[in-house]
C-alpha cells in the first residue's frame, strides 16, 4: 500500500506528467476573472495577487522568449514604473517622510509585471470580460443593499468615490473586452451591465465619474458612417435624458447630488470652502501656491494636507474641509507635492501606455472598436477624466486597479496584434 501511495505522489509531482499548458491556461483564466469580479470588495485584489505569483512561477520557462519578443514594450513599462517610484522615493527622502507614503504609488510596479505575465500566458481577453460582468453585478447588489439599509452613499465598504471609479473601470472592461460579435446574446448582457453599473454609480453619489460615464456611453455607441452618427445622436439623447432625470426627480437629484453644484458654487463665491465643489476649487488654489513656492521639489509627497491646514480659514475654524489630505486632482496633487518631476511622472504614467495602445490600434487597422487595446486606451481616458476631481493614485484600490488592468491589457493587446497578423514586434514564436 505504501508503495502505491509513493507511486501516486511521484505521478502527481513529476513535471513531465503535468499538462503544464492546461494548468497555465486554467490559472490565467481564474486570475483574469478574479481581478475584476472581486475588485469592489475590501481586499478584492488579494486573490488575483496570489494567482499572479502562481502564474509567475508557472511561466518562468516562457519569460526569456517573451522578453525577446516584447522586450521593447516591456522595458518601456518597466522604466515608467521605475521612474514613477523613483520620483516618489526622492520626494520621500527630501521631505523626511516614511516608507508608507509611497505604498500606493509603488503598486505601479505591477504594471510591467502584469504585462509580462499576460504576454507570456497569452490568455483571452474574454476572461477579463466575464470577470468584469460579474464585478458589475456584484457592485450593483452591494450598492442596492447599502441604499436599502438607509446608507446615503454606497461604497461597498470603501470610499464612495473610489467605489464609483472602480465600477467605471469595470464598465470599460465590460464594453471593450466583450466578444467582437454583434449578436444580441452579447449586446444584451453588456447593455444590462451598463445599466446596473450606472445605477451603482448613482447610488454612490459620486458626480466626478459622470463625465467619464457619459463619454463611455457615447464612445461605445459610435461606429462611423451615417448609421454610426445616428447611433451617436441617439446615445447623446439618452445621456441628456438621463441627466435631466437625475436633475429633476427629487429623490434621484438628492442621491446624485447634482442640484447641490449650483448651491456649492454660490457658497464658494461668498467665501465658504467647506462644500464638495468649493473644496475642490480651493484645493487647486492651494496646489498652485505650493507649486509656485517649490516648483522643483514640491512640498513633499503626502504633505498636501499640511498645506490645507495652513490656510487662514483652517487656522480659525475646525472644518471638515481642513481634515482632507489630497488635492482631488492628480495633476495638482503631484505638482504640488513633488514639483516638476512629479508633474512629468503623472503625465507619463497616462501618456506612455496610451501611446502604446494607440500604436497597437493603428497597426491593427480598421475594425470594430473591441479588444484589449481599445479597453486599455479607454481605461486611461476614464482615469484621466476622473483624476480631474479625484486623487486616483492616492487610494490603494484605484492605484492597484490601474497598474493591474493596464498591465494585463498591454500584454493581451500585443498578442491580439500578433494574432491579427499585424504585429508591431518581430514574430519569433514562443516556448
Secondary structure by P-SEA (a helix, b strand, c coil): caaaaaaaaaaaacccccaaaaaaaaaaaaaaaaacccccccccaaaaaaaaaaaaaaaccaaaaaaaaaaaaaaaaaaaaaaaaaaaaaaaaaaccccccccccccccaaaaaaaaaaaacccaaaaaaaaaaaaaaaaaaaaaaaaaccccccccccaaaaaaaaaaaaaaaccccccccccccaaaaaaaaaaaaaaaaaaccccaaaaaaaaaaaaaccccaaaaaaaaaaaaaaaaaaaaaaccaaaaaaacccaaaaaaaaaaacccccaaaaaaaaaaaaaaaaaacccccccccaaaaaaaacccccccccccccccccccaaaaaaaaccaaaaaaaaaaacaaaaaaaaaaaaacccccccaaaaaaaaaaaaaaaaccccccccaaaaaaaaaaaaaaaaaaaaaaaaaccccccccccc
